[in-house]
Amino acid sequence: MRSTKSRPYHMRRRAEQVNQTRERITEAAARLHTTVGPAHSSIAAIAEEAGVTRLTVYRHFADLDALFEACRAHWSARNPRPDARAWLAIPDLEERARRAFGELYGWYRDHADELYPIYRDAAAMPLSAQQATEAGNRMLADALVAGRAGGGSAGDNTEPDAEGRLLRAVARHLVDFWTWRSLEVGQGLDDREVATIAVRLLTAVVAGRHRRDEGSPGS
């Protein structure tokens, strides 16, 4: 009877140990990715950081894609980016952009030391991790310009017109980490100055379209 009753306990304990080991490996990978960078975070280095063997790492993660996905999810859960969906509730583009860039650039500043090694070593990451980063930037930019200049709505599959493509391209450039870092770290501007520049650049695209429309024949 004791043996029968103890079996579920041992199974639960075993599952807990597996989850704890997986979490320890994920945390070790996140620490290395945000300090020395992904290019210098080999499986051997992650195993050593986690206090396990390389074989243990492979038992929990079939490949680098799975490890990077878990690492990204772990870090993002602890350091959530601004909620781009909240920006959609602001109809005025300039006001929306002011809030968006204020929140996003503040987040970049707060996490700059950890983000820099990741972005610097982007080419060393699995393709799936690179695509996830690009998709995140697209989501931010599309929410920023949703419904403006033929850009469509956030999440729709409508092909934007030429002006919409231009606006989206500018928005995706402005939400990029390297754009923020170039202006704030490279050029020594403060948060307010960087956000003001971004707002002016984005709204200038829309203003230019309006001027061309007003000057077109038959307008």
NUGUSE-67600 format. One record per residue: residue number from 0; residue in one letter; y, x, z of N, C-alpha, C, CB in turn. Coordinates in Angstrom, 1 decimal, decimal comma. Last residue first. Glycine has a CB too. Example, Ala and Ser with C-alpha at 12.3 -4.5 7.8 and 13.67 -1.06 7.14 Angstrom:
2
SITE seq type   n_c2   n_c1   n_c3  ca_c2  ca_c1  ca_c3   c_c2   c_c1   c_c3  cb_c2  cb_c1  cb_c3
SITE   1    S   -2,2   12,8    7,1   -1,1   13,7    7,1    0,0   12,9    7,9   -0,6   14,1    5,7
SITE   0    A   -5,7   13,2    7,8   -4,5   12,3    7,8   -3,3   13,2    7,8   -4,5   11,3    9,0
This chain:
219
SITE seq type   n_c2   n_c1   n_c3  ca_c2  ca_c1  ca_c3   c_c2   c_c1   c_c3  cb_c2  cb_c1  cb_c3
SITE 218    S   68,8   -8,5  -57,0   68,8   -8,7  -55,6   70,0   -9,4  -55,1   68,7   -7,4  -54,9
SITE 217    G   68,8   -8,0  -59,7   68,5   -9,3  -59,3   68,5   -9,5  -57,8   67,1   -9,6  -59,8
SITE 216    P   68,0   -4,5  -59,3   68,5   -5,6  -60,2   68,0   -7,0  -59,7   68,1   -5,4  -61,7
SITE 215    S   68,4   -3,1  -56,0   67,6   -3,4  -57,2   68,2   -4,5  -58,0   66,2   -3,7  -56,8
SITE 214    G   69,6   -2,8  -53,6   70,3   -2,3  -54,8   69,5   -2,5  -56,1   70,5   -0,8  -54,6
SITE 213    E   67,9   -3,8  -51,8   69,2   -4,5  -51,9   69,9   -4,0  -53,2   70,1   -4,2  -50,7
SITE 212    D   65,8   -2,0  -52,0   65,6   -3,4  -52,4   66,9   -4,1  -52,6   64,8   -4,2  -51,3
SITE 211    R   67,0    0,3  -51,1   66,5    0,3  -52,5   66,3   -1,2  -52,9   65,2    1,1  -52,6
SITE 210    R   67,4   -0,4  -48,4   68,6   -0,1  -49,3   68,2   -0,1  -50,7   69,1    1,3  -48,9
SITE 209    H   64,8   -0,8  -47,5   65,7   -1,9  -47,6   66,9   -1,6  -48,4   66,2   -2,2  -46,1
SITE 208    R   63,8    1,8  -47,7   63,2    0,8  -48,6   64,2   -0,4  -48,7   61,9    0,3  -48,0
SITE 207    G   65,3    3,1  -45,7   65,4    3,5  -47,1   64,9    2,5  -48,1   64,7    4,8  -47,3
SITE 206    A   64,4    1,8  -43,5   65,8    1,6  -43,9   66,0    2,0  -45,3   66,8    2,4  -43,0
SITE 205    V   61,8    2,8  -43,3   62,0    1,4  -43,6   63,5    1,1  -44,0   61,8    0,6  -42,3
SITE 204    V   62,5    5,5  -42,9   61,6    5,1  -44,0   61,8    3,6  -44,4   60,1    5,4  -43,7
SITE 203    A   63,9    5,4  -40,5   64,6    5,8  -41,7   63,8    5,5  -43,0   64,9    7,3  -41,7
SITE 202    T   62,0    5,0  -38,6   62,9    3,8  -39,0   63,7    4,2  -40,2   63,9    3,5  -37,9
SITE 201    L   60,9    7,6  -38,4   60,1    6,4  -38,7   61,0    5,3  -39,3   59,3    5,9  -37,5
SITE 200    L   63,1    9,2  -37,6   62,3    9,4  -38,8   61,6    8,2  -39,3   61,4   10,6  -38,6
SITE 199    R   63,9    8,0  -35,2   64,8    8,0  -36,3   64,1    8,3  -37,6   65,8    9,1  -36,1
SITE 198    V   61,6    8,4  -33,6   62,1    7,0  -33,9   63,0    7,0  -35,1   62,8    6,4  -32,6
SITE 197    A   61,6   11,2  -33,5   60,4   10,5  -34,1   60,9    9,0  -34,5   59,3   10,4  -33,1
SITE 196    I   64,0   11,8  -32,1   63,7   12,3  -33,5   62,7   11,5  -34,2   63,4   13,8  -33,5
SITE 195    T   63,4   10,6  -29,7   64,5   10,1  -30,5   64,4   10,5  -31,9   65,8   10,6  -29,9
SITE 194    A   61,3   12,1  -28,7   61,0   10,7  -29,0   62,1   10,2  -29,9   60,9    9,9  -27,7
SITE 193    V   62,6   14,6  -28,4   61,5   14,5  -29,3   61,2   13,0  -29,7   60,2   15,1  -28,7
SITE 192    E   64,5   13,9  -26,4   64,9   14,4  -27,8   63,8   14,2  -28,8   65,4   15,8  -27,7
SITE 191    R   62,9   13,2  -24,3   63,9   12,2  -24,8   64,3   12,6  -26,2   65,1   12,1  -24,0
SITE 190    D   61,5   15,6  -23,7   60,8   14,4  -24,1   61,7   13,4  -24,8   60,2   13,7  -22,8
SITE 189    D   63,3   18,4  -25,2   62,7   17,6  -24,1   62,1   16,3  -24,6   63,8   17,4  -23,0
SITE 188    L   62,5   21,3  -27,2   63,2   20,0  -27,0   62,5   19,3  -25,8   63,1   19,2  -28,3
SITE 187    G   61,4   23,8  -28,0   62,1   23,7  -26,7   62,8   22,4  -26,5   63,0   24,8  -26,5
SITE 186    Q   60,0   24,3  -30,2   61,4   24,2  -30,4   62,2   24,0  -29,1   61,8   23,1  -31,4
SITE 185    G   57,3   24,3  -29,2   57,8   25,3  -30,2   59,3   25,4  -30,2   57,3   25,1  -31,5
SITE 184    V   57,2   22,1  -27,5   56,8   23,5  -27,0   57,4   24,5  -27,9   55,3   23,6  -27,0
SITE 183    E   58,4   20,0  -29,0   58,7   20,2  -27,6   58,3   21,6  -27,1   57,8   19,2  -26,8
SITE 182    L   57,7   20,4  -31,7   59,0   20,0  -31,4   59,3   20,4  -29,9   59,3   18,6  -31,6
SITE 181    S   54,9   21,1  -31,7   55,9   21,9  -32,5   57,3   21,6  -32,0   55,8   21,5  -33,9
SITE 180    R   53,8   19,0  -30,2   53,8   20,3  -29,6   54,8   21,2  -30,4   52,5   21,0  -29,7
SITE 179    W   54,1   16,7  -31,9   54,7   16,8  -30,6   54,9   18,2  -30,1   53,9   15,9  -29,6
SITE 178    T   52,5   17,7  -34,0   53,9   17,3  -34,2   54,7   17,4  -32,9   54,0   16,0  -34,9
SITE 177    W   50,0   18,0  -32,8   50,7   19,2  -33,3   52,2   18,9  -33,5   50,0   19,7  -34,5
SITE 176    F   49,2   15,3  -32,2   49,5   16,2  -31,1   50,3   17,4  -31,6   48,2   16,7  -30,5
SITE 175    D   50,7   12,7  -34,2   49,8   13,8  -34,1   50,2   14,8  -32,9   49,7   14,6  -35,4
SITE 174    V   52,5   10,7  -34,7   51,6   10,6  -33,5   50,7   11,7  -33,3   50,8    9,3  -33,7
SITE 173    L   53,7   11,6  -37,1   54,5   11,6  -35,9   53,6   11,4  -34,6   55,5   10,5  -35,9
SITE 172    H   51,7   11,3  -39,0   52,2   12,6  -38,8   52,9   12,7  -37,4   53,2   13,1  -39,9
SITE 171    R   51,5    8,6  -39,0   50,3    9,4  -38,6   50,7   10,8  -38,3   49,2    9,3  -39,7
SITE 170    A   54,0    7,8  -39,9   53,6    7,4  -38,6   52,4    8,3  -38,1   53,2    5,9  -38,6
SITE 169    V   53,9    8,8  -42,5   54,9    9,3  -41,6   54,5    9,0  -40,2   56,3    8,8  -41,9
SITE 168    A   51,8    7,2  -43,5   51,7    8,7  -43,5   52,7    9,3  -42,5   52,0    9,2  -44,9
SITE 167    R   52,9    4,7  -43,3   51,7    5,0  -42,5   51,6    6,5  -42,4   50,5    4,4  -43,1
SITE 166    L   55,0    4,9  -45,1   55,3    4,6  -43,7   54,1    5,0  -42,8   55,6    3,1  -43,5
SITE 165    L   53,6    5,3  -47,5   54,6    6,3  -47,0   54,8    6,1  -45,5   55,9    6,2  -47,8
SITE 164    R   52,2    2,9  -47,6   51,4    4,2  -47,5   52,4    5,3  -47,0   50,8    4,6  -48,9
SITE 163    G   54,3    1,1  -47,9   53,5    1,0  -46,8   52,7    2,3  -46,5   52,5   -0,1  -46,9
SITE 162    E   55,3    1,9  -50,4   56,1    2,1  -49,2   55,3    2,0  -47,9   57,3    1,0  -49,2
SITE 161    A   53,1    1,1  -52,0   53,5    2,5  -51,9   54,4    2,8  -50,7   54,3    2,8  -53,2
SITE 160    D   51,2   -1,3  -49,9   51,9   -0,9  -51,1   52,4    0,6  -51,0   53,1   -1,8  -51,4
SITE 159    P   47,9   -1,2  -48,4   49,4   -1,2  -48,4   50,0   -0,8  -49,7   49,9   -0,3  -47,3
SITE 158    E   45,1   -3,2  -48,5   45,7   -2,0  -49,1   47,2   -2,1  -49,1   45,1   -1,7  -50,5
SITE 157    T   43,7   -4,6  -45,7   44,6   -4,8  -46,8   45,2   -3,5  -47,3   45,7   -5,8  -46,4
SITE 156    N   42,1   -4,7  -43,5   41,7   -3,8  -44,6   42,6   -3,9  -45,8   40,3   -4,0  -44,9
SITE 155    D   43,5   -4,5  -40,1   43,1   -5,2  -41,3   42,7   -4,2  -42,4   44,2   -6,1  -41,8
SITE 154    G   44,3   -2,9  -38,0   42,9   -3,3  -38,0   42,5   -4,0  -39,3   42,6   -4,1  -36,9
SITE 153    A   47,5   -4,2  -37,9   46,6   -3,2  -37,3   45,2   -3,8  -37,4   47,0   -3,0  -35,9
SITE 152    S   48,5   -5,4  -41,1   48,4   -5,6  -39,7   47,4   -4,6  -39,2   48,0   -7,0  -39,4
SITE 151    G   50,6   -3,9  -43,7   49,6   -4,8  -43,2   49,6   -4,9  -41,7   48,2   -4,3  -43,7
SITE 150    G   52,7   -2,5  -44,8   51,7   -1,8  -44,1   50,5   -2,6  -43,6   52,2   -1,0  -43,0
SITE 149    G   55,0   -3,5  -45,9   53,7   -3,6  -46,7   52,6   -2,9  -46,0   53,9   -3,0  -48,1
SITE 148    A   56,8   -2,9  -43,9   56,9   -2,3  -45,2   55,6   -2,3  -45,9   57,4   -0,8  -45,0
SITE 147    R   54,8   -3,8  -41,1   56,1   -3,3  -41,6   55,9   -2,7  -43,0   56,6   -2,3  -40,6
SITE 146    G   52,4   -4,6  -39,9   53,3   -5,6  -40,4   54,6   -5,2  -41,0   53,6   -6,6  -39,3
SITE 145    A   52,3   -1,7  -37,8   51,6   -3,0  -38,2   52,7   -4,0  -38,7   50,8   -3,5  -37,1
SITE 144    V   53,1    0,7  -36,9   53,8    0,2  -38,1   53,2   -1,1  -38,6   53,8    1,2  -39,2
SITE 143    L   51,5    1,2  -34,6   52,9    1,4  -34,5   53,6    0,7  -35,7   53,1    2,9  -34,6
SITE 142    A   48,9    0,7  -35,4   49,5   -0,2  -34,5   51,0   -0,1  -34,4   48,9    0,0  -33,1
SITE 141    D   48,7    3,0  -37,1   48,6    1,7  -37,7   49,1    0,6  -36,7   47,2    1,3  -38,1
SITE 140    A   48,8    5,1  -35,2   49,8    5,0  -36,2   49,8    3,6  -36,8   49,6    6,0  -37,3
SITE 139    L   46,5    4,6  -33,6   47,8    4,6  -33,0   48,9    4,4  -34,0   48,0    6,0  -32,3
SITE 138    M   44,5    4,8  -35,6   44,6    3,5  -34,8   46,0    3,5  -34,2   43,6    3,4  -33,7
SITE 137    R   44,7    7,4  -36,4   45,0    6,3  -37,4   45,2    5,0  -36,6   43,8    6,1  -38,3
SITE 136    N   43,9    8,7  -34,1   45,3    8,9  -34,6   45,7    7,8  -35,6   45,5   10,2  -35,2
SITE 135    G   41,2    7,9  -34,0   42,1    7,6  -32,9   43,6    7,7  -33,3   41,9    8,5  -31,8
SITE 134    A   40,3    9,1  -36,4   40,3    7,7  -36,2   41,2    7,2  -35,1   38,9    7,1  -36,0
SITE 133    E   40,5   11,8  -35,7   41,3   11,3  -36,8   41,4    9,8  -36,7   40,7   11,7  -38,1
SITE 132    T   38,6   11,9  -33,7   39,9   12,2  -33,4   40,9   11,7  -34,4   40,1   13,7  -33,3
SITE 131    A   36,3   11,2  -35,1   36,7   10,4  -34,0   38,1   10,6  -33,6   35,8   10,6  -32,8
SITE 130    Q   36,1   13,4  -36,9   36,4   12,0  -37,4   36,8   11,1  -36,3   35,1   11,5  -38,1
SITE 129    Q   35,4   15,4  -35,1   36,7   15,5  -35,8   37,1   14,1  -36,4   36,5   16,5  -37,0
SITE 128    A   32,9   14,4  -34,2   34,0   14,6  -33,3   35,4   14,7  -34,0   33,8   15,8  -32,4
SITE 127    S   31,5   14,6  -36,6   31,7   13,3  -36,0   32,8   13,3  -35,0   30,4   12,8  -35,3
SITE 126    L   31,4   17,3  -37,1   32,2   16,4  -38,0   32,5   15,1  -37,4   31,5   16,2  -39,4
SITE 125    P   31,8   19,3  -34,1   31,0   18,6  -35,1   31,8   17,6  -35,9   29,8   17,8  -34,4
SITE 124    M   34,4   21,9  -34,0   33,7   20,7  -33,5   32,8   20,1  -34,6   34,7   19,7  -32,9
SITE 123    A   35,9   23,8  -35,2   34,6   24,2  -34,7   33,8   23,1  -34,1   34,8   25,3  -33,6
SITE 122    A   38,2   22,6  -35,9   37,3   22,9  -37,0   36,0   23,4  -36,5   37,9   24,0  -37,8
SITE 121    A   39,5   22,4  -33,4   39,0   21,2  -34,0   38,0   21,5  -35,1   40,1   20,4  -34,6
SITE 120    D   40,7   24,2  -31,6   39,3   24,5  -32,1   38,7   23,3  -32,8   38,4   24,9  -30,9
SITE 119    R   43,1   23,1  -31,0   43,1   24,4  -31,7   41,7   24,7  -32,3   43,4   25,5  -30,6
SITE 118    Y   42,4   20,7  -29,7   43,0   20,6  -31,1   43,0   22,0  -31,8   44,4   20,1  -30,9
SITE 117    I   41,3   22,0  -27,4   40,5   21,0  -28,2   41,1   20,9  -29,6   40,5   19,6  -27,5
SITE 116    P   43,4   23,5  -26,3   42,2   24,1  -26,7   41,3   23,3  -27,6   41,3   24,6  -25,6
SITE 115    Y   45,3   21,2  -25,8   45,6   22,3  -26,7   44,3   23,0  -27,2   46,5   23,4  -26,1
SITE 114    L   44,5   19,5  -23,8   44,4   19,1  -25,2   44,5   20,3  -26,1   45,5   18,0  -25,5
SITE 113    E   45,1   20,8  -21,4   43,7   20,5  -21,7   43,5   20,1  -23,2   43,2   19,4  -20,8
SITE 112    D   47,9   21,1  -21,5   47,0   22,3  -21,3   45,6   22,0  -21,6   47,1   22,7  -19,8
SITE 111    A   48,8   18,4  -21,9   48,9   19,4  -22,9   48,0   20,6  -22,7   50,4   19,9  -23,0
SITE 110    H   49,0   16,1  -20,4   47,6   16,7  -20,6   47,6   17,8  -21,6   46,7   15,6  -21,1
SITE 109    D   51,7   15,5  -20,3   50,9   15,5  -19,0   49,5   16,2  -19,2   50,7   14,1  -18,5
SITE 108    R   52,4   15,5  -23,0   53,0   16,5  -22,1   52,1   16,6  -20,8   54,4   16,1  -21,7
SITE 107    Y   50,9   13,3  -24,0   50,7   14,6  -24,5   51,2   15,7  -23,5   51,3   14,8  -25,9
SITE 106    W   52,2   11,3  -22,5   50,8   11,6  -22,3   50,4   12,9  -22,8   49,9   10,5  -22,9
SITE 105    G   54,8   11,4  -23,6   54,6   11,7  -22,2   53,2   12,0  -21,8   55,1   10,5  -21,4
SITE 104    Y   54,1   10,6  -26,2   54,6   12,0  -26,0   54,5   12,4  -24,5   56,0   12,2  -26,5
SITE 103    L   53,3    7,9  -25,7   52,4    8,9  -26,3   52,8   10,3  -26,0   52,3    8,7  -27,8
SITE 102    E   55,7    6,7  -24,5   54,4    6,8  -23,8   53,5    7,9  -24,3   53,7    5,4  -24,0
SITE 101    G   57,6    7,2  -26,5   57,9    7,6  -25,1   56,6    7,7  -24,3   58,8    6,6  -24,4
SITE 100    F   56,5    6,2  -28,7   56,6    7,6  -28,7   56,9    8,1  -27,2   57,7    8,1  -29,6
SITE  99    A   56,5    3,4  -27,9   55,2    4,1  -28,3   55,4    5,6  -28,2   54,9    3,7  -29,8
SITE  98    R   59,2    2,8  -27,5   58,2    2,7  -26,4   56,9    3,5  -26,7   57,8    1,2  -26,1
SITE  97    R   60,2    3,3  -30,0   60,8    4,0  -28,8   59,8    3,9  -27,6   62,1    3,3  -28,4
SITE  96    A   58,8    1,6  -31,6   58,6    3,0  -31,8   59,1    3,8  -30,5   59,3    3,5  -33,0
SITE  95    R   59,7   -0,9  -30,7   58,3   -0,6  -30,6   58,1    0,9  -30,7   57,5   -1,3  -31,7
SITE  94    E   62,4   -0,7  -31,5   62,1   -0,8  -30,0   60,6   -0,5  -29,8   62,4   -2,3  -29,6
SITE  93    E   62,1   -0,5  -34,2   62,7    0,6  -33,5   62,4    0,5  -32,0   64,2    0,5  -33,7
SITE  92    L   60,7   -2,9  -34,9   60,1   -1,6  -35,1   60,7   -0,5  -34,3   60,2   -1,2  -36,6
SITE  91    D   60,3   -5,8  -33,0   61,3   -4,9  -33,6   60,7   -3,5  -33,7   62,6   -4,8  -32,7
SITE  90    P   58,1   -7,0  -31,6   58,4   -7,2  -33,0   59,3   -6,2  -33,7   58,9   -8,6  -33,2
SITE  89    I   55,7   -6,1  -29,5   57,1   -5,8  -29,7   57,4   -5,9  -31,2   57,5   -4,3  -29,2
SITE  88    A   53,0   -6,2  -29,4   53,7   -7,4  -28,9   55,3   -7,2  -29,1   53,4   -7,6  -27,4
SITE  87    L   52,0   -3,8  -30,1   52,0   -4,9  -31,1   52,8   -6,1  -30,7   50,6   -5,3  -31,5
SITE  86    W   51,8   -2,3  -27,9   52,9   -2,1  -28,8   53,1   -3,2  -29,8   52,8   -0,7  -29,5
SITE  85    A   49,4   -2,9  -26,8   50,6   -3,4  -26,1   51,8   -3,3  -27,0   50,8   -2,7  -24,8
SITE  84    R   47,6   -1,4  -28,3   47,6   -2,9  -28,5   48,9   -3,5  -27,9   46,4   -3,5  -27,9
SITE  83    A   47,7    1,2  -27,3   48,5    0,9  -28,5   48,6   -0,6  -28,8   47,9    1,5  -29,7
SITE  82    D   48,0    2,4  -24,3   47,3    1,2  -24,9   48,2    0,8  -26,1   47,1    0,1  -24,0
SITE  81    P   47,7    6,0  -24,0   48,5    4,7  -23,9   47,8    3,6  -24,7   49,9    4,9  -24,4
SITE  80    R   44,5    7,2  -23,0   45,7    7,3  -23,8   46,5    6,0  -23,6   45,4    7,5  -25,3
SITE  79    P   43,0    8,1  -19,9   43,2    7,1  -21,0   44,5    7,3  -21,7   43,0    5,7  -20,4
SITE  78    N   41,3   10,1  -18,5   42,6   10,4  -19,0   42,9    9,4  -20,1   42,8   11,8  -19,4
SITE  77    R   38,7    9,3  -17,9   39,5    9,8  -16,8   41,0   10,0  -17,2   38,9   11,1  -16,3
SITE  76    A   37,9    8,5  -20,4   37,8    7,6  -19,3   38,7    8,0  -18,2   36,4    7,3  -18,9
SITE  75    S   38,1   10,9  -21,8   39,0    9,8  -22,1   39,0    8,8  -21,1   38,6    9,2  -23,5
SITE  74    W   36,0   12,4  -20,7   37,4   12,9  -20,5   38,3   11,7  -20,8   37,7   14,1  -21,5
SITE  73    H   33,7   10,8  -21,5   34,0   11,2  -20,1   35,4   11,6  -19,9   33,0   12,4  -19,7
SITE  72    A   34,0   10,8  -24,3   34,0    9,5  -23,6   34,3    9,8  -22,1   32,7    8,8  -23,7
SITE  71    R   33,7   13,5  -24,9   34,9   12,8  -25,2   35,1   11,6  -24,4   34,9   12,5  -26,7
SITE  70    C   31,0   14,0  -23,9   32,2   14,7  -23,4   33,5   14,0  -23,6   32,2   16,1  -23,9
SITE  69    A   29,6   12,3  -25,6   29,6   12,1  -24,2   30,7   12,7  -23,5   28,2   12,5  -23,6
SITE  68    E   30,2   13,5  -28,1   30,5   12,1  -27,9   30,6   11,8  -26,4   29,5   11,2  -28,6
SITE  67    F   29,1   16,1  -27,7   30,6   15,9  -27,9   31,0   14,5  -27,6   31,0   16,4  -29,3
SITE  66    L   26,4   15,4  -27,5   27,1   16,1  -26,4   28,6   15,9  -26,5   26,7   17,6  -26,3
SITE  65    A   25,9   14,4  -30,0   25,7   13,5  -28,8   26,4   14,1  -27,6   24,2   13,4  -28,5
SITE  64    D   26,4   16,6  -31,6   27,2   15,3  -31,8   27,1   14,5  -30,6   26,6   14,6  -33,0
SITE  63    L   24,6   18,5  -30,9   26,0   18,7  -30,5   26,8   17,4  -30,6   26,6   19,8  -31,3
SITE  62    D   21,6   16,7  -29,9   22,3   17,6  -30,7   23,8   17,7  -30,2   22,3   17,1  -32,2
SITE  61    A   20,4   15,4  -27,7   19,5   15,8  -28,9   20,3   16,8  -29,8   19,1   14,6  -29,7
SITE  60    F   20,6   15,9  -24,4   21,4   15,7  -25,6   20,7   16,3  -26,8   22,8   16,4  -25,4
SITE  59    H   18,7   16,3  -22,5   19,6   15,2  -22,3   20,4   14,9  -23,5   20,5   15,6  -21,1
SITE  58    R   17,3   18,5  -23,5   16,5   17,3  -23,1   17,4   16,1  -23,0   15,8   17,6  -21,8
SITE  57    Y   19,3   20,4  -23,9   18,7   19,7  -25,1   17,8   18,5  -24,7   17,9   20,8  -25,8
SITE  56    V   19,7   21,0  -21,2   20,8   20,5  -22,0   20,2   19,7  -23,2   21,8   21,6  -22,4
SITE  55    T   17,2   22,2  -20,6   17,6   20,9  -19,9   18,8   20,3  -20,7   18,1   21,2  -18,5
SITE  54    L   17,3   24,5  -22,1   16,3   23,4  -22,4   16,7   22,1  -21,8   14,9   23,9  -22,0
SITE  53    R   19,2   25,9  -20,8   19,5   25,4  -22,1   18,5   24,3  -22,5   19,4   26,6  -23,2
SITE  52    T   19,3   24,9  -17,3   18,8   25,7  -18,4   19,2   25,1  -19,8   17,3   25,9  -18,4
SITE  51    V   22,2   24,6  -15,1   20,9   24,2  -15,6   20,4   25,1  -16,7   20,9   22,7  -16,2
SITE  50    G   24,8   24,8  -14,3   23,7   25,2  -13,4   22,4   24,8  -13,8   24,0   24,8  -12,0
SITE  49    A   26,9   24,3  -15,9   26,3   23,2  -15,2   25,2   23,5  -14,3   25,8   22,2  -16,3
SITE  48    E   27,5   26,8  -16,9   28,5   26,1  -16,2   27,9   25,0  -15,4   29,6   25,6  -17,1
SITE  47    E   25,0   27,3  -18,3   25,4   28,1  -17,2   26,5   27,4  -16,3   25,9   29,5  -17,7
SITE  46    A   25,3   25,3  -20,3   24,1   25,3  -19,3   24,5   26,1  -18,1   22,9   25,8  -20,0
SITE  45    I   27,6   26,2  -21,6   27,6   24,9  -20,9   26,5   24,8  -19,9   27,5   23,7  -22,0
SITE  44    A   26,6   28,6  -22,6   27,7   28,6  -21,7   27,8   27,3  -20,9   29,0   28,8  -22,5
SITE  43    A   24,5   27,7  -24,3   24,2   28,6  -23,2   25,3   28,6  -22,2   24,0   30,0  -23,8
SITE  42    I   26,0   26,2  -26,1   25,1   25,5  -25,3   24,7   26,3  -24,1   23,8   25,1  -26,1
SITE  41    S   29,4   27,4  -26,1   28,1   27,4  -26,6   27,2   26,6  -25,7   27,5   28,8  -26,8
SITE  40    S   32,4   27,3  -26,4   31,6   26,6  -25,5   30,2   26,4  -26,1   32,2   25,2  -25,2
SITE  39    H   34,3   28,3  -28,0   33,7   29,2  -27,1   32,8   28,6  -26,1   34,8   30,0  -26,4
SITE  38    A   35,2   26,1  -29,4   34,7   27,3  -30,2   34,0   28,3  -29,3   35,8   27,9  -31,0
SITE  37    P   36,3   24,4  -27,5   35,0   24,1  -28,1   34,4   25,3  -28,8   35,0   23,0  -29,0
SITE  36    G   37,9   26,2  -24,8   37,9   25,5  -26,1   36,5   25,4  -26,6   38,7   26,3  -27,1
SITE  35    V   38,5   27,0  -22,2   38,3   28,0  -23,2   38,2   27,5  -24,6   37,0   28,8  -22,9
SITE  34    T   39,4   24,2  -21,4   39,9   25,5  -20,9   39,7   26,6  -22,0   39,1   25,9  -19,6
SITE  33    T   38,1   22,0  -22,4   39,6   21,9  -22,1   40,2   23,2  -21,5   39,8   20,7  -21,1
SITE  32    H   35,5   22,8  -22,7   36,3   22,4  -23,9   37,8   22,4  -23,6   35,8   21,0  -24,3
SITE  31    L   34,8   23,2  -20,0   34,8   24,4  -21,0   35,7   24,0  -22,2   33,4   24,8  -21,4
SITE  30    R   34,9   20,6  -18,9   35,7   21,7  -18,4   35,9   22,9  -19,3   35,0   22,2  -17,1
SITE  29    A   33,1   19,3  -20,6   34,5   18,9  -20,6   35,3   20,0  -20,0   34,7   17,6  -19,8
SITE  28    A   30,7   20,6  -19,9   31,2   20,7  -21,2   32,6   20,3  -21,3   30,4   19,7  -22,2
SITE  27    A   30,5   19,7  -17,2   30,6   21,2  -17,5   31,2   21,4  -18,9   29,3   21,8  -17,4
SITE  26    E   30,2   17,0  -17,5   31,4   17,5  -16,8   31,6   19,0  -17,1   31,3   17,3  -15,3
SITE  25    T   27,7   16,9  -18,8   28,9   16,4  -19,5   30,2   16,9  -18,8   28,9   14,9  -19,4
SITE  24    I   26,1   18,0  -16,8   26,2   18,7  -18,0   27,5   18,3  -18,8   25,0   18,5  -18,9
SITE  23    R   26,4   16,0  -14,8   26,8   17,4  -14,5   27,0   18,2  -15,8   25,8   18,1  -13,6
SITE  22    E   25,3   13,8  -16,1   26,7   13,8  -15,8   27,2   15,2  -15,5   27,0   12,9  -14,5
SITE  21    R   22,7   14,7  -16,3   23,4   14,4  -17,5   24,9   14,4  -17,2   23,0   13,0  -18,1
SITE  20    T   22,1   14,8  -13,5   22,0   16,0  -14,4   22,8   15,8  -15,6   20,6   16,3  -14,7
SITE  19    Q   22,4   12,1  -12,9   23,2   13,1  -12,2   23,2   14,4  -13,0   22,7   13,3  -10,8
SITE  18    N   20,4   10,9  -14,4   21,8   10,5  -14,6   22,7   11,6  -14,0   22,1    9,2  -14,1
SITE  17    V   18,1   12,1  -13,2   18,4   12,3  -14,6   19,8   12,0  -14,9   17,5   11,3  -15,5
SITE  16    Q   18,4   11,1  -10,6   18,4   12,5  -10,8   18,7   12,8  -12,3   17,1   13,2  -10,4
SITE  15    E   18,0    8,3  -11,1   19,3    8,8  -10,5   19,5   10,3  -10,8   19,4    8,5   -9,0
SITE  14    A   15,4    8,3  -11,9   16,4    7,9  -12,9   17,8    8,4  -12,4   16,4    6,4  -13,0
SITE  13    R   14,1    9,2   -9,6   14,0   10,0  -10,8   15,1    9,6  -11,8   12,6    9,8  -11,4
SITE  12    R   14,7    7,0   -7,9   15,2    8,3   -7,6   15,2    9,2   -8,8   14,4    8,9   -6,4
SITE  11    R   13,3    5,0   -9,2   14,7    4,9   -9,1   15,4    6,3   -8,8   15,1    3,9   -8,1
SITE  10    M   10,7    6,0   -8,9   11,2    5,8  -10,3   12,8    5,7  -10,2   10,6    4,5  -10,9
SITE   9    H   10,5    6,0   -6,1   10,4    7,3   -6,8   11,0    7,1   -8,3    9,0    7,8   -6,9
SITE   8    Y   10,6    3,2   -5,7   11,6    4,1   -5,2   11,7    5,4   -5,9   11,3    4,3   -3,7
SITE   7    P    8,3    2,3   -7,1    9,7    1,9   -7,6   10,8    2,8   -7,0   10,0    0,5   -7,2
SITE   6    R    6,3    3,6   -5,3    6,5    3,9   -6,8    7,8    3,5   -7,3    5,4    3,2   -7,6
SITE   5    S    6,0    2,7   -2,8    6,9    3,9   -3,0    7,2    4,2   -4,5    6,3    5,1   -2,3
SITE   4    K    4,2    0,7   -2,9    5,6    0,4   -2,6    6,5    1,5   -2,9    5,7    0,0   -1,1
SITE   3    T    1,8    2,1   -3,5    2,3    1,1   -4,4    3,8    0,8   -4,2    1,5   -0,2   -4,3
SITE   2    S    1,6    3,8   -1,2    1,7    4,4   -2,5    2,3    3,4   -3,5    0,4    4,9   -3,0
SITE   1    R    1,2    1,9    0,8    2,4    2,8    0,9    2,6    3,4   -0,5    2,2    3,9    1,9
SITE   0    M   -1,2    0,8    0,0    0,0    0,0    0,0    1,2    0,9    0,0    0,0   -0,9    1,2
